[in-house]
């Protein structure tokens, strides 16, 4: 599964959801969906804008983890 660590990067850069949304021209509601990991997809242009604004790499925001099998 893909884990979204956007909240961690935003905290490190001390930027609010509203402020980041404004700077990358996305609605706060859509950014919130991404931040909470409920998004099904992300456009590369959005990812690029986030990385540019937060001065980070895509891997700082997105992480892959194996799903744990239930026994």
Protein Blocks (a to p, Z undefined) as FASTA:
>chain_A
ZZdfklmmmmmnopafklmmmmnopafklmmmmmnopafbdcfklmmmmmmmnopafklm
pccddddddZZ
